[in-house]
Amino acid sequence: MKIRRSERLIDMTQFLLSHPRKLVPLTLFAERYGSAKSSISEDLVIIKKTFEDRGIGTLETVPGAAGGVKYISIADNADVLDFVQTLCNRIAEPDRLLPGGYLYLSDLLGEPVTLSQIGKILATKFNKQKIDAIMTVATKGIPIAQAVAEHLNVPFVIVRRDSKVTEGSTVSINYVSGSSKRIEKMELSKRSLPEGSNVVIVDDFMKAGGTINGMKNLLEEFNAKLVGIGVLVESEYAEERLVDDYVSLVKIKNVDVKEKQIEVVEGNYFNYPNQ
């Protein structure tokens, strides 16, 4: 039975949104809806324009017999600005302060809509690159890595500080924690990351960058290439950072525990070029 165009447009849109960066042959849609490729092409023009007008992303067309169409998730700069400003205001709430000057962020990382937006925004900076995996360290970075991986349609891998029986054999390294200057250990399952992979590292919080620098060193053990680094929150750090090439959404300028005041500003997102 032939599907009406309105139904076809809805279903095509949903399919593309669910398969970012996946090359979809036009024959798949033509057979799926019992329609001519010319009709499918006209539909895709409408969807592409709508995506771009609404700041959802864009469609890339690959010509030739082995070609097709690919949805690229892109965060609109105006939407990013609104989101980051809201994020700054929320993180600046005094009741987020924990003993020792730490900040409570678990509620933000537990909100599916917020998390998805964080993933889309960070993914936008790297969606022109060939990426095979997203890497993070347990535990707070896991939901962010999953969100970024979803928008880039790649797996994510989890670096741990202690071994798990279910991980099988692992590769481990020692690294220096940037803020505490202590020697720490991190490890990654040998099966989780194919040798020579192109990897984006993400994390929830960065101060001196010791943990991220450790993950960079761990990538070398897999002969993997670092494509980029993305963090949700970076903190003002008086000394020299161990990591200098990264993109951040927000920045903690100052924390006054006594007065319960948190100064939060935009990160370097808008100054960081798309890769």
TASUL-V977943 format. One record per helix or strand. SS is the DSSP state (@ for helix, = for strand). FROM is the first residue (numbers start at 0). TO is the last residue. If there is no record, write none. Layout:
SS|FROM|TO ; SS|FROM|TO
This chain:
@|4|17 ; =|23|23 ; @|25|32 ; @|36|52 ; =|56|61 ; =|67|72 ; @|76|90 ; @|93|95 ; =|96|96 ; =|102|102 ; @|105|108 ; @|111|123 ; =|132|136 ; @|140|151 ; =|154|159 ; @|164|166 ; =|169|175 ; =|182|188 ; =|197|205 ; @|209|220 ; =|224|234 ; =|246|255 ; =|260|265 ; @|268|270
